[in-house]
Amino acid sequence: MLPTLTGVGRLTADPELRFTQSSKAVASIPLAFNSRRKNPQTGEWEDGDVFYIRGTAWERLAENAAETLAKGMEVMVTGEVRTESWEKDGQKYERPALLIRSIAPNLAFAVAKVAKDAASQQNAQGGQRAPQQTQRGQQQYRQGPPPQDDPWATGTNEPPF
């Protein structure tokens, strides 16, 4: 079993989205994890050791990450740590890599407007809702009336319990 890493890191570059020959999306997401701490004598923040790792996300996660994330963003990420191996000019190389299972911006430093992606929306609603473009180029979905058995659709700000 491979070790799982869950942590807070920063993107060291924008995600790079590409597609395999079979049209599967894959994004390379370079990450840095550091041990930043506050010096009690000076009150200043100091950077400690840094762990760099290349993350890889696949399919819809890859596409959504490439559209959402950018260099310098702090993210919360979970994935399996692996070893990538390759050979170049007769030399064998290895480096740690992260197969990303989930990744999200840290809302302490960013504002996010959450919207289902087009594929999730079609799967959840049988393709009945059409996306609309906003001024910023983001897709939003027109919401229909809530289901009649939705306990949160009471029209009040109080929870239904």
N, C-alpha and C positions, 0 to 999 in steps of 0.2 A: 504494500500500500504506500502510495506517495504522500509526503507530508503536505498538509494544507496550511496556507499562509493567509491570515486575515490581518490587515493593517491599514494604516493611513500613510499615504505617500504622495509624491508630486510627479506630474508628467514632466519629463525632461525635453519632450518635443511633442508636436501635434501627432495624434494617431495617424498612421499610414494605412489607408484602406486599399486593398487590391482583391482580385478575384482569382480563384483557381481555374484550371481548364474546365472543370465541371460546374463552373459558375457559382461556387460557394464563396461567400464573402469572408475575408480574414483581415484582421487589423493588428498591426504591430503597435504596441503601446509601451514606450520606454518609461520606466518608473524609477524613482529614487526614494529610499526610505532612510531617514536620518534620525539620530538621537539628539535632537535639539533640546537644550535645557537652559534654565535660567541660573546664572551665576549668583549665589547668595551674597557674595562680597560686593560685586559691582552692580547687581540688579540688571545686567545686560544678558541678552540671549546669546548662547554660544552653540555653534554646530559641533556635533561629535562625529562619530564614524558614520559613513554613508554606505548603504548597500544599494547598488544599481542592479536592475534586473529588467529583461525584456519580457513584457507581457504579450500574450497573444489571445485575441478573442475571435470567435467564429460566428458566422451566420448573422442572425438579427442583432445579437449583442455587438458584433463587430460594426455593423452599419450604424446602430444607435450611438455607440461610443464615438465613432468617427464624426458623427454629426453634432454631438453634444460637448465633447471634451476638447480641451486645448492645452498647449504648453503652459506650464506653471500652475495649473489647477491642482488643488489638493483634492484627493479622491480617497474613498474607502473602497478597498478591493479585497476579494476573496478568490483563491484559486489553488491549484496544485503545483507545487514546485517540482520541476523536472530538470533533466540535464540535456541540453542540445549538443549534439556532436556533429562535426563536419570535417572534411579534409580539403586542404587547399595547398597547392604546390608541394604535395608530398608530406605536408605537415598535418597532424591531427590536432583539432582544437575542441575544447569543451567549454560550456558556460552554463550557469543556472538560467532557467527560463520559468515563466509563470503561465500556466494555462488558466486564463481568467474565466471564472464562473459568474461573477457579478462585480460591477464597478459603478460608482456613483460619485458625483461631486459632493464635497463637504459643504453643507448649507450654512456653516459658520462663516464661509468666505465667498459664497456665491448665492445667487437667486436662481431657482429653477422653476420653470412652468412645466408641470408634468402633463403629458398627453400620451395616450396609447399610440404606438406606431401603426401604420396602415395595415400591416399584416396581422397584428394582434386585434385590431378593430374588426377586420373582416372575419377572423376566426371566431371572435366573441359574438358578433352580430350577424353572421351569415352574409357579410358583404353588403348590408343594407344601408349603411351610413356613408355618405360621400365626403371626402376630405375637402376642406376649404383652406385656401392660402391666406395667411395673415400678411400684414405689411412687411414683417421681418422674414417672410418666406417659410415660416413654420406652418405645419399642418395643424388645424384644429378640427374638431368634429362637432357638428351640430347635435346637441342633445335633445332627444325626444322626451316626452313625459315619463316620469319614473314609473316603474311597475306598481300596480295597485297594492301589492303586498309588501312594499318597501317601507319598513318602520322608520327610516330616516327622512322620508318625504312628508313629514307632518306639517311643514311650513313654519315650524318654530325653531328656535336655536337650542332647544333642550334635547338631550338624548332621549330615545324612547324607552328608557329603563329607570 
